């Protein structure tokens, strides 16, 4: 593996890790928002 191929591979790995983390974070925030919306809906029915 020459220097350019090694560098390209390192860049690809470095870019792939935050993307996977961002996808997980996005789903977590979506779940938190859905939970908050459901709680607000339930609370509005009981008040």
C-alpha angles and dihedrals in degrees: 000000000000127000097265093049091049091049093048090050092050091050092048092051092046091051095045097056099059090044092057090046091049092051090052091047091049092053091047091052091047090052091048091050092049090049092050091048092051092048091049090050092049092047091050090056094051096047 
